[in-house]
Amino acid sequence: MKTISIIVVALVVVIGGYFMLRDSSSPPSTIQPVQNQIKGNEQMVMMNSAPFSFSPKEIRAKVGQSVIVHVAAQGQHTFTIDELGVNVETPNGRTTAVEFTPNQKGAFTFYCAIPGHRESGQIGTLTVE
């Protein structure tokens, strides 16, 4: 009985240590979401793309105004807006600039096109006024 207790405690320590080391080895995201940085006729948005989420989940823009979304990806993802013809891969560990100019008003869904990601909640809304 004492041997079984020692084995259980050892397993808990080893498994707990693995998860602690695994989490500390991944670099923290250095980009914080910032909404509506406008320079001239360009709007810049800093976005984090993590497993099954975007942050921020909402972007506002104007018709004819260039939008540049800097997507910092944790994992392999895409930034896709079907109605505007946007579909850009955002590789793991990199920040990718996605540039587009909305040509119509409305609310559009942006999402990750990797199978299962959109269905798991990796979506957001672009509102164009």
N, CA, C and O atoms as a GROMACS GRO file, in nm:
protein
  516
    1MET      N    1   0.082  -0.119   0.000
    1MET     CA    2   0.000   0.000   0.000
    1MET      C    3   0.087   0.126   0.000
    1MET      O    4   0.057   0.224  -0.069
    2LYS      N    5   0.196   0.123   0.078
    2LYS     CA    6   0.287   0.236   0.085
    2LYS      C    7   0.356   0.258  -0.048
    2LYS      O    8   0.378   0.373  -0.088
    3THR      N    9   0.390   0.150  -0.119
    3THR     CA   10   0.455   0.160  -0.249
    3THR      C   11   0.362   0.225  -0.351
    3THR      O   12   0.406   0.307  -0.432
    4ILE      N   13   0.236   0.189  -0.348
    4ILE     CA   14   0.138   0.246  -0.441
    4ILE      C   15   0.124   0.396  -0.416
    4ILE      O   16   0.115   0.474  -0.511
    5SER      N   17   0.121   0.437  -0.292
    5SER     CA   18   0.111   0.580  -0.257
    5SER      C   19   0.232   0.657  -0.309
    5SER      O   20   0.218   0.768  -0.361
    6ILE      N   21   0.350   0.598  -0.294
    6ILE     CA   22   0.473   0.664  -0.342
    6ILE      C   23   0.470   0.677  -0.494
    6ILE      O   24   0.510   0.780  -0.547
    7ILE      N   25   0.423   0.575  -0.562
    7ILE     CA   26   0.416   0.579  -0.709
    7ILE      C   27   0.316   0.686  -0.753
    7ILE      O   28   0.344   0.762  -0.846
    8VAL      N   29   0.202   0.693  -0.688
    8VAL     CA   30   0.100   0.793  -0.723
    8VAL      C   31   0.155   0.934  -0.703
    8VAL      O   32   0.138   1.020  -0.789
    9VAL      N   33   0.221   0.958  -0.589
    9VAL     CA   34   0.279   1.090  -0.562
    9VAL      C   35   0.386   1.123  -0.666
    9VAL      O   36   0.390   1.236  -0.715
   10ALA      N   37   0.470   1.028  -0.700
   10ALA     CA   38   0.575   1.051  -0.799
   10ALA      C   39   0.514   1.086  -0.935
   10ALA      O   40   0.562   1.176  -1.004
   11LEU      N   41   0.408   1.015  -0.975
   11LEU     CA   42   0.341   1.045  -1.102
   11LEU      C   43   0.282   1.185  -1.103
   11LEU      O   44   0.292   1.256  -1.202
   12VAL      N   45   0.220   1.224  -0.993
   12VAL     CA   46   0.161   1.358  -0.984
   12VAL      C   47   0.270   1.464  -0.998
   12VAL      O   48   0.252   1.563  -1.067
   13VAL      N   49   0.383   1.442  -0.932
   13VAL     CA   50   0.494   1.539  -0.939
   13VAL      C   51   0.550   1.546  -1.081
   13VAL      O   52   0.572   1.655  -1.132
   14VAL      N   53   0.571   1.433  -1.144
   14VAL     CA   54   0.626   1.431  -1.281
   14VAL      C   55   0.529   1.495  -1.379
   14VAL      O   56   0.571   1.578  -1.461
   15ILE      N   57   0.402   1.460  -1.374
   15ILE     CA   58   0.304   1.516  -1.466
   15ILE      C   59   0.287   1.666  -1.442
   15ILE      O   60   0.282   1.744  -1.537
   16GLY      N   61   0.278   1.706  -1.316
   16GLY     CA   62   0.266   1.848  -1.284
   16GLY      C   63   0.387   1.927  -1.332
   16GLY      O   64   0.373   2.036  -1.386
   17GLY      N   65   0.506   1.872  -1.312
   17GLY     CA   66   0.629   1.936  -1.358
   17GLY      C   67   0.632   1.952  -1.509
   17GLY      O   68   0.676   2.054  -1.560
   18TYR      N   69   0.585   1.850  -1.580
   18TYR     CA   70   0.580   1.857  -1.726
   18TYR      C   71   0.494   1.975  -1.771
   18TYR      O   72   0.536   2.053  -1.856
   19PHE      N   73   0.374   1.988  -1.714
   19PHE     CA   74   0.286   2.096  -1.755
   19PHE      C   75   0.339   2.233  -1.716
   19PHE      O   76   0.320   2.330  -1.789
   20MET      N   77   0.406   2.242  -1.602
   20MET     CA   78   0.464   2.370  -1.561
   20MET      C   79   0.577   2.410  -1.656
   20MET      O   80   0.584   2.526  -1.697
   21LEU      N   81   0.664   2.316  -1.692
   21LEU     CA   82   0.773   2.347  -1.783
   21LEU      C   83   0.723   2.374  -1.923
   21LEU      O   84   0.774   2.464  -1.991
   22ARG      N   85   0.625   2.300  -1.968
   22ARG     CA   86   0.570   2.319  -2.101
   22ARG      C   87   0.511   2.458  -2.114
   22ARG      O   88   0.536   2.526  -2.214
   23ASP      N   89   0.434   2.504  -2.016
   23ASP     CA   90   0.373   2.636  -2.021
   23ASP      C   91   0.475   2.748  -2.012
   23ASP      O   92   0.457   2.852  -2.074
   24SER      N   93   0.583   2.728  -1.936
   24SER     CA   94   0.682   2.834  -1.922
   24SER      C   95   0.776   2.841  -2.042
   24SER      O   96   0.845   2.942  -2.060
   25SER      N   97   0.781   2.736  -2.125
   25SER     CA   98   0.872   2.738  -2.239
   25SER      C   99   0.813   2.810  -2.359
   25SER      O  100   0.887   2.849  -2.449
   26SER      N  101   0.681   2.829  -2.364
   26SER     CA  102   0.622   2.900  -2.476
   26SER      C  103   0.631   3.050  -2.449
   26SER      O  104   0.595   3.096  -2.341
   27PRO      N  105   0.681   3.126  -2.549
   27PRO     CA  106   0.702   3.268  -2.527
   27PRO      C  107   0.569   3.341  -2.511
   27PRO      O  108   0.473   3.310  -2.581
   28PRO      N  109   0.563   3.437  -2.419
   28PRO     CA  110   0.440   3.513  -2.403
   28PRO      C  111   0.418   3.602  -2.524
   28PRO      O  112   0.513   3.646  -2.589
   29SER      N  113   0.294   3.629  -2.553
   29SER     CA  114   0.261   3.717  -2.664
   29SER      C  115   0.302   3.859  -2.628
   29SER      O  116   0.272   3.906  -2.518
   30THR      N  117   0.372   3.926  -2.719
   30THR     CA  118   0.418   4.061  -2.692
   30THR      C  119   0.326   4.165  -2.753
   30THR      O  120   0.345   4.285  -2.730
   31ILE      N  121   0.229   4.123  -2.829
   31ILE     CA  122   0.139   4.218  -2.892
   31ILE      C  123   0.009   4.223  -2.814
   31ILE      O  124  -0.056   4.120  -2.793
   32GLN      N  125  -0.027   4.340  -2.772
   32GLN     CA  126  -0.154   4.360  -2.704
   32GLN      C  127  -0.253   4.417  -2.804
   32GLN      O  128  -0.217   4.505  -2.883
   33PRO      N  129  -0.376   4.369  -2.803
   33PRO     CA  130  -0.475   4.421  -2.897
   33PRO      C  131  -0.497   4.571  -2.878
   33PRO      O  132  -0.520   4.617  -2.767
   34VAL      N  133  -0.490   4.645  -2.987
   34VAL     CA  134  -0.516   4.788  -2.986
   34VAL      C  135  -0.613   4.815  -3.099
   34VAL      O  136  -0.589   4.775  -3.213
   35GLN      N  137  -0.719   4.881  -3.069
   35GLN     CA  138  -0.823   4.907  -3.168
   35GLN      C  139  -0.813   5.051  -3.217
   35GLN      O  140  -0.785   5.142  -3.139
   36ASN      N  141  -0.835   5.071  -3.345
   36ASN     CA  142  -0.853   5.203  -3.405
   36ASN      C  143  -0.732   5.294  -3.397
   36ASN      O  144  -0.744   5.409  -3.356
   37GLN      N  145  -0.616   5.244  -3.436
   37GLN     CA  146  -0.502   5.332  -3.457
   37GLN      C  147  -0.512   5.378  -3.601
   37GLN      O  148  -0.492   5.300  -3.694
   38ILE      N  149  -0.543   5.506  -3.620
   38ILE     CA  150  -0.566   5.556  -3.755
   38ILE      C  151  -0.455   5.654  -3.792
   38ILE      O  152  -0.427   5.749  -3.718
   39LYS      N  153  -0.393   5.630  -3.908
   39LYS     CA  154  -0.292   5.719  -3.965
   39LYS      C  155  -0.337   5.753  -4.106
   39LYS      O  156  -0.340   5.666  -4.192
   40GLY      N  157  -0.371   5.879  -4.128
   40GLY     CA  158  -0.418   5.917  -4.261
   40GLY      C  159  -0.542   5.839  -4.298
   40GLY      O  160  -0.643   5.845  -4.228
   41ASN      N  161  -0.535   5.764  -4.408
   41ASN     CA  162  -0.648   5.683  -4.452
   41ASN      C  163  -0.626   5.535  -4.422
   41ASN      O  164  -0.684   5.448  -4.487
   42GLU      N  165  -0.540   5.506  -4.324
   42GLU     CA  166  -0.514   5.367  -4.285
   42GLU      C  167  -0.555   5.345  -4.141
   42GLU      O  168  -0.534   5.430  -4.055
   43GLN      N  169  -0.613   5.230  -4.115
   43GLN     CA  170  -0.644   5.190  -3.979
   43GLN      C  171  -0.562   5.066  -3.948
   43GLN      O  172  -0.563   4.969  -4.024
   44MET      N  173  -0.492   5.068  -3.834
   44MET     CA  174  -0.413   4.953  -3.794
   44MET      C  175  -0.475   4.888  -3.671
   44MET      O  176  -0.515   4.955  -3.576
   45VAL      N  177  -0.481   4.754  -3.675
   45VAL     CA  178  -0.534   4.677  -3.564
   45VAL      C  179  -0.431   4.570  -3.529
   45VAL      O  180  -0.384   4.497  -3.616
   46MET      N  181  -0.398   4.561  -3.401
   46MET     CA  182  -0.310   4.455  -3.353
   46MET      C  183  -0.400   4.345  -3.300
   46MET      O  184  -0.487   4.370  -3.217
   47MET      N  185  -0.379   4.221  -3.348
   47MET     CA  186  -0.468   4.111  -3.311
   47MET      C  187  -0.387   3.989  -3.269
   47MET      O  188  -0.284   3.958  -3.327
   48ASN      N  189  -0.437   3.920  -3.166
   48ASN     CA  190  -0.380   3.792  -3.125
   48ASN      C  191  -0.470   3.682  -3.180
   48ASN      O  192  -0.593   3.688  -3.170
   49SER      N  193  -0.407   3.581  -3.237
   49SER     CA  194  -0.478   3.464  -3.288
   49SER      C  195  -0.424   3.344  -3.213
   49SER      O  196  -0.309   3.302  -3.231
   50ALA      N  197  -0.509   3.289  -3.126
   50ALA     CA  198  -0.469   3.175  -3.043
   50ALA      C  199  -0.561   3.058  -3.077
   50ALA      O  200  -0.657   3.074  -3.152
   51PRO      N  201  -0.534   2.941  -3.022
   51PRO     CA  202  -0.624   2.829  -3.051
   51PRO      C  203  -0.769   2.865  -3.021
   51PRO      O  204  -0.807   2.886  -2.906
   52PHE      N  205  -0.847   2.871  -3.125
   52PHE     CA  206  -0.992   2.891  -3.120
   52PHE      C  207  -1.035   3.029  -3.072
   52PHE      O  208  -1.146   3.044  -3.020
   53SER      N  209  -0.950   3.131  -3.088
   53SER     CA  210  -0.993   3.266  -3.050
   53SER      C  211  -0.915   3.374  -3.125
   53SER      O  212  -0.800   3.354  -3.165
   54PHE      N  213  -0.980   3.487  -3.144
   54PHE     CA  214  -0.919   3.611  -3.190
   54PHE      C  215  -0.940   3.713  -3.081
   54PHE      O  216  -1.042   3.713  -3.013
   55SER      N  217  -0.842   3.802  -3.064
   55SER     CA  218  -0.856   3.913  -2.971
   55SER      C  219  -0.792   4.036  -3.035
   55SER      O  220  -0.671   4.037  -3.056
   56PRO      N  221  -0.869   4.139  -3.066
   56PRO     CA  222  -1.010   4.159  -3.035
   56PRO      C  223  -1.101   4.079  -3.129
   56PRO      O  224  -1.058   4.034  -3.235
   57LYS      N  225  -1.225   4.063  -3.088
   57LYS     CA  226  -1.324   3.990  -3.168
   57LYS      C  227  -1.406   4.085  -3.256
   57LYS      O  228  -1.486   4.039  -3.337
   58GLU      N  229  -1.386   4.215  -3.240
   58GLU     CA  230  -1.460   4.312  -3.319
   58GLU      C  231  -1.366   4.417  -3.376
   58GLU      O  232  -1.276   4.466  -3.307
   59ILE      N  233  -1.388   4.451  -3.502
   59ILE     CA  234  -1.313   4.556  -3.570
   59ILE      C  235  -1.416   4.648  -3.635
   59ILE      O  236  -1.515   4.601  -3.691
   60ARG      N  237  -1.392   4.778  -3.628
   60ARG     CA  238  -1.477   4.876  -3.696
   60ARG      C  239  -1.392   4.947  -3.801
   60ARG      O  240  -1.276   4.979  -3.776
   61ALA      N  241  -1.451   4.971  -3.917
   61ALA     CA  242  -1.379   5.036  -4.026
   61ALA      C  243  -1.478   5.119  -4.107
   61ALA      O  244  -1.599   5.115  -4.085
   62LYS      N  245  -1.422   5.194  -4.203
   62LYS     CA  246  -1.504   5.277  -4.292
   62LYS      C  247  -1.484   5.231  -4.435
   62LYS      O  248  -1.376   5.184  -4.472
   63VAL      N  249  -1.588   5.245  -4.515
   63VAL     CA  250  -1.578   5.213  -4.657
   63VAL      C  251  -1.465   5.295  -4.719
   63VAL      O  252  -1.456   5.416  -4.697
   64GLY      N  253  -1.379   5.231  -4.796
   64GLY     CA  254  -1.270   5.299  -4.864
   64GLY      C  255  -1.147   5.323  -4.780
   64GLY      O  256  -1.046   5.372  -4.831
   65GLN      N  257  -1.152   5.291  -4.652
   65GLN     CA  258  -1.037   5.310  -4.563
   65GLN      C  259  -0.956   5.181  -4.557
   65GLN      O  260  -1.009   5.075  -4.526
   66SER      N  261  -0.827   5.191  -4.586
   66SER     CA  262  -0.739   5.075  -4.579
   66SER      C  263  -0.728   5.025  -4.436
   66SER      O  264  -0.708   5.104  -4.343
   67VAL      N  265  -0.740   4.894  -4.419
   67VAL     CA  266  -0.729   4.832  -4.288
   67VAL      C  267  -0.609   4.737  -4.291
   67VAL      O  268  -0.597   4.654  -4.381
   68ILE      N  269  -0.522   4.750  -4.192
   68ILE     CA  270  -0.408   4.658  -4.179
   68ILE      C  271  -0.422   4.590  -4.043
   68ILE      O  272  -0.413   4.654  -3.939
   69VAL      N  273  -0.443   4.459  -4.047
   69VAL     CA  274  -0.455   4.381  -3.925
   69VAL      C  275  -0.324   4.305  -3.907
   69VAL      O  276  -0.288   4.221  -3.990
   70HIS      N  277  -0.253   4.334  -3.799
   70HIS     CA  278  -0.129   4.264  -3.766
   70HIS      C  279  -0.166   4.147  -3.676
   70HIS      O  280  -0.198   4.166  -3.558
   71VAL      N  281  -0.163   4.027  -3.731
   71VAL     CA  282  -0.208   3.908  -3.660
   71VAL      C  283  -0.088   3.833  -3.601
   71VAL      O  284  -0.006   3.779  -3.675
   72ALA      N  285  -0.079   3.830  -3.468
   72ALA     CA  286   0.024   3.753  -3.398
   72ALA      C  287  -0.035   3.615  -3.369
   72ALA      O  288  -0.127   3.602  -3.288
   73ALA      N  289   0.017   3.512  -3.435
   73ALA     CA  290  -0.042   3.379  -3.428
   73ALA      C  291   0.028   3.289  -3.329
   73ALA      O  292   0.151   3.277  -3.328
   74GLN      N  293  -0.052   3.226  -3.246
   74GLN     CA  294  -0.006   3.117  -3.160
   74GLN      C  295  -0.075   2.993  -3.214
   74GLN      O  296  -0.190   2.965  -3.181
   75GLY      N  297  -0.004   2.920  -3.297
   75GLY     CA  298  -0.062   2.808  -3.371
   75GLY      C  299  -0.079   2.847  -3.516
   75GLY      O  300  -0.069   2.964  -3.551
   76GLN      N  301  -0.106   2.750  -3.599
   76GLN     CA  302  -0.126   2.772  -3.742
   76GLN      C  303  -0.271   2.814  -3.765
   76GLN      O  304  -0.363   2.742  -3.727
   77HIS      N  305  -0.292   2.932  -3.826
   77HIS     CA  306  -0.426   2.985  -3.845
   77HIS      C  307  -0.437   3.056  -3.980
   77HIS      O  308  -0.341   3.060  -4.057
   78THR      N  309  -0.556   3.110  -4.006
   78THR     CA  310  -0.578   3.201  -4.118
   78THR      C  311  -0.659   3.318  -4.067
   78THR      O  312  -0.720   3.312  -3.960
   79PHE      N  313  -0.660   3.426  -4.146
   79PHE     CA  314  -0.751   3.538  -4.123
   79PHE      C  315  -0.830   3.550  -4.252
   79PHE      O  316  -0.775   3.585  -4.356
   80THR      N  317  -0.960   3.520  -4.244
   80THR     CA  318  -1.043   3.507  -4.362
   80THR      C  319  -1.170   3.590  -4.350
   80THR      O  320  -1.238   3.586  -4.247
   81ILE      N  321  -1.202   3.666  -4.457
   81ILE     CA  322  -1.330   3.736  -4.468
   81ILE      C  323  -1.380   3.707  -4.609
   81ILE      O  324  -1.332   3.767  -4.705
   82ASP      N  325  -1.474   3.617  -4.621
   82ASP     CA  326  -1.521   3.572  -4.753
   82ASP      C  327  -1.569   3.685  -4.841
   82ASP      O  328  -1.528   3.696  -4.957
   83GLU      N  329  -1.657   3.771  -4.788
   83GLU     CA  330  -1.720   3.876  -4.869
   83GLU      C  331  -1.621   3.977  -4.925
   83GLU      O  332  -1.650   4.044  -5.024
   84LEU      N  333  -1.504   3.990  -4.863
   84LEU     CA  334  -1.404   4.088  -4.908
   84LEU      C  335  -1.286   4.022  -4.979
   84LEU      O  336  -1.189   4.089  -5.014
   85GLY      N  337  -1.294   3.891  -4.999
   85GLY     CA  338  -1.188   3.820  -5.068
   85GLY      C  339  -1.057   3.811  -4.990
   85GLY      O  340  -0.950   3.804  -5.049
   86VAL      N  341  -1.066   3.811  -4.858
   86VAL     CA  342  -0.948   3.804  -4.772
   86VAL      C  343  -0.931   3.661  -4.722
   86VAL      O  344  -1.023   3.605  -4.663
   87ASN      N  345  -0.814   3.603  -4.745
   87ASN     CA  346  -0.782   3.470  -4.693
   87ASN      C  347  -0.630   3.458  -4.684
   87ASN      O  348  -0.564   3.424  -4.782
   88VAL      N  349  -0.576   3.488  -4.566
   88VAL     CA  350  -0.430   3.494  -4.548
   88VAL      C  351  -0.390   3.396  -4.439
   88VAL      O  352  -0.449   3.395  -4.331
   89GLU      N  353  -0.288   3.314  -4.466
   89GLU     CA  354  -0.232   3.224  -4.365
   89GLU      C  355  -0.153   3.304  -4.264
   89GLU      O  356  -0.081   3.397  -4.300
   90THR      N  357  -0.166   3.269  -4.137
   90THR     CA  358  -0.092   3.334  -4.029
   90THR      C  359  -0.013   3.227  -3.954
   90THR      O  360  -0.065   3.163  -3.863
   91PRO      N  361   0.113   3.207  -3.993
   91PRO     CA  362   0.194   3.098  -3.938
   91PRO      C  363   0.222   3.112  -3.788
   91PRO      O  364   0.230   3.223  -3.735
   92ASN      N  365   0.237   3.000  -3.722
   92ASN     CA  366   0.266   2.992  -3.580
   92ASN      C  367   0.391   3.073  -3.544
   92ASN      O  368   0.494   3.063  -3.609
   93GLY      N  369   0.379   3.153  -3.438
   93GLY     CA  370   0.494   3.226  -3.385
   93GLY      C  371   0.532   3.349  -3.464
   93GLY      O  372   0.634   3.412  -3.433
   94ARG      N  373   0.454   3.386  -3.563
   94ARG     CA  374   0.487   3.502  -3.646
   94ARG      C  375   0.374   3.604  -3.642
   94ARG      O  376   0.260   3.571  -3.610
   95THR      N  377   0.407   3.727  -3.675
   95THR     CA  378   0.306   3.831  -3.691
   95THR      C  379   0.294   3.860  -3.840
   95THR      O  380   0.393   3.893  -3.906
   96THR      N  381   0.173   3.848  -3.891
   96THR     CA  382   0.147   3.865  -4.034
   96THR      C  383   0.058   3.986  -4.054
   96THR      O  384  -0.044   4.001  -3.986
   97ALA      N  385   0.096   4.074  -4.148
   97ALA     CA  386   0.014   4.190  -4.181
   97ALA      C  387  -0.087   4.150  -4.288
   97ALA      O  388  -0.050   4.102  -4.395
   98VAL      N  389  -0.215   4.170  -4.257
   98VAL     CA  390  -0.324   4.142  -4.350
   98VAL      C  391  -0.386   4.276  -4.388
   98VAL      O  392  -0.442   4.345  -4.302
   99GLU      N  393  -0.375   4.313  -4.516
   99GLU     CA  394  -0.423   4.444  -4.560
   99GLU      C  395  -0.539   4.428  -4.657
   99GLU      O  396  -0.535   4.346  -4.749
  100PHE      N  397  -0.642   4.508  -4.636
  100PHE     CA  398  -0.758   4.508  -4.726
  100PHE      C  399  -0.829   4.642  -4.712
  100PHE      O  400  -0.811   4.715  -4.615
  101THR      N  401  -0.911   4.673  -4.813
  101THR     CA  402  -0.991   4.795  -4.812
  101THR      C  403  -1.136   4.757  -4.834
  101THR      O  404  -1.172   4.715  -4.944
  102PRO      N  405  -1.220   4.772  -4.732
  102PRO     CA  406  -1.362   4.739  -4.748
  102PRO      C  407  -1.427   4.832  -4.850
  102PRO      O  408  -1.408   4.953  -4.847
  103ASN      N  409  -1.506   4.773  -4.941
  103ASN     CA  410  -1.570   4.853  -5.045
  103ASN      C  411  -1.722   4.856  -5.030
  103ASN      O  412  -1.792   4.904  -5.119
  104GLN      N  413  -1.772   4.805  -4.918
  104GLN     CA  414  -1.916   4.806  -4.894
  104GLN      C  415  -1.944   4.809  -4.745
  104GLN      O  416  -1.866   4.759  -4.664
  105LYS      N  417  -2.059   4.869  -4.710
  105LYS     CA  418  -2.100   4.874  -4.570
  105LYS      C  419  -2.158   4.740  -4.529
  105LYS      O  420  -2.207   4.664  -4.612
  106GLY      N  421  -2.153   4.712  -4.399
  106GLY     CA  422  -2.215   4.591  -4.348
  106GLY      C  423  -2.136   4.531  -4.235
  106GLY      O  424  -2.032   4.582  -4.194
  107ALA      N  425  -2.188   4.419  -4.185
  107ALA     CA  426  -2.120   4.341  -4.082
  107ALA      C  427  -2.072   4.212  -4.147
  107ALA      O  428  -2.151   4.139  -4.207
  108PHE      N  429  -1.943   4.185  -4.134
  108PHE     CA  430  -1.881   4.069  -4.199
  108PHE      C  431  -1.811   3.984  -4.093
  108PHE      O  432  -1.751   4.036  -3.999
  109THR      N  433  -1.820   3.855  -4.109
  109THR     CA  434  -1.754   3.763  -4.017
  109THR      C  435  -1.611   3.739  -4.063
  109THR      O  436  -1.588   3.703  -4.179
  110PHE      N  437  -1.514   3.758  -3.971
  110PHE     CA  438  -1.379   3.710  -3.999
  110PHE      C  439  -1.360   3.584  -3.916
  110PHE      O  440  -1.418   3.571  -3.808
  111TYR      N  441  -1.279   3.492  -3.968
  111TYR     CA  442  -1.265   3.363  -3.901
  111TYR      C  443  -1.137   3.295  -3.945
  111TYR      O  444  -1.071   3.339  -4.039
  112CYS      N  445  -1.103   3.186  -3.875
  112CYS     CA  446  -0.992   3.100  -3.913
  112CYS      C  447  -1.048   2.986  -3.997
  112CYS      O  448  -1.141   2.917  -3.954
  113ALA      N  449  -0.991   2.965  -4.116
  113ALA     CA  450  -1.041   2.863  -4.208
  113ALA      C  451  -0.980   2.724  -4.187
  113ALA      O  452  -1.011   2.632  -4.261
  114ILE      N  453  -0.892   2.709  -4.085
  114ILE     CA  454  -0.839   2.576  -4.055
  114ILE      C  455  -0.957   2.490  -4.008
  114ILE      O  456  -1.034   2.534  -3.923
  115PRO      N  457  -0.973   2.369  -4.063
  115PRO     CA  458  -1.088   2.286  -4.026
  115PRO      C  459  -1.105   2.274  -3.874
  115PRO      O  460  -1.012   2.238  -3.802
  116GLY      N  461  -1.227   2.304  -3.827
  116GLY     CA  462  -1.261   2.293  -3.687
  116GLY      C  463  -1.242   2.420  -3.606
  116GLY      O  464  -1.302   2.434  -3.500
  117HIS      N  465  -1.160   2.515  -3.654
  117HIS     CA  466  -1.132   2.635  -3.576
  117HIS      C  467  -1.253   2.729  -3.571
  117HIS      O  468  -1.290   2.777  -3.464
  118ARG      N  469  -1.314   2.756  -3.687
  118ARG     CA  470  -1.432   2.842  -3.689
  118ARG      C  471  -1.544   2.782  -3.603
  118ARG      O  472  -1.609   2.851  -3.525
  119GLU      N  473  -1.563   2.653  -3.618
  119GLU     CA  474  -1.668   2.584  -3.543
  119GLU      C  475  -1.642   2.586  -3.392
  119GLU      O  476  -1.735   2.575  -3.313
  120SER      N  477  -1.515   2.601  -3.354
  120SER     CA  478  -1.479   2.605  -3.213
  120SER      C  479  -1.476   2.747  -3.157
  120SER      O  480  -1.438   2.768  -3.041
  121GLY      N  481  -1.516   2.845  -3.238
  121GLY     CA  482  -1.530   2.981  -3.188
  121GLY      C  483  -1.425   3.080  -3.234
  121GLY      O  484  -1.422   3.191  -3.182
  122GLN      N  485  -1.339   3.044  -3.328
  122GLN     CA  486  -1.238   3.138  -3.374
  122GLN      C  487  -1.298   3.225  -3.485
  122GLN      O  488  -1.270   3.208  -3.603
  123ILE      N  489  -1.384   3.318  -3.440
  123ILE     CA  490  -1.454   3.409  -3.531
  123ILE      C  491  -1.461   3.547  -3.467
  123ILE      O  492  -1.439   3.564  -3.347
  124GLY      N  493  -1.493   3.645  -3.550
  124GLY     CA  494  -1.514   3.782  -3.502
  124GLY      C  495  -1.596   3.856  -3.604
  124GLY      O  496  -1.638   3.799  -3.705
  125THR      N  497  -1.619   3.986  -3.578
  125THR     CA  498  -1.703   4.067  -3.666
  125THR      C  499  -1.630   4.193  -3.709
  125THR      O  500  -1.576   4.265  -3.625
  126LEU      N  501  -1.630   4.220  -3.839
  126LEU     CA  502  -1.584   4.345  -3.897
  126LEU      C  503  -1.708   4.425  -3.931
  126LEU      O  504  -1.790   4.380  -4.011
  127THR      N  505  -1.723   4.543  -3.871
  127THR     CA  506  -1.836   4.629  -3.902
  127THR      C  507  -1.784   4.746  -3.984
  127THR      O  508  -1.697   4.821  -3.940
  128VAL      N  509  -1.838   4.762  -4.106
  128VAL     CA  510  -1.795   4.866  -4.198
  128VAL      C  511  -1.907   4.968  -4.211
  128VAL      O  512  -2.020   4.934  -4.245
  129GLU      N  513  -1.873   5.094  -4.183
  129GLU     CA  514  -1.972   5.202  -4.190
  129GLU      C  515  -1.947   5.289  -4.310
  129GLU      O  516  -2.021   5.385  -4.333
   0.00000   0.00000   0.00000
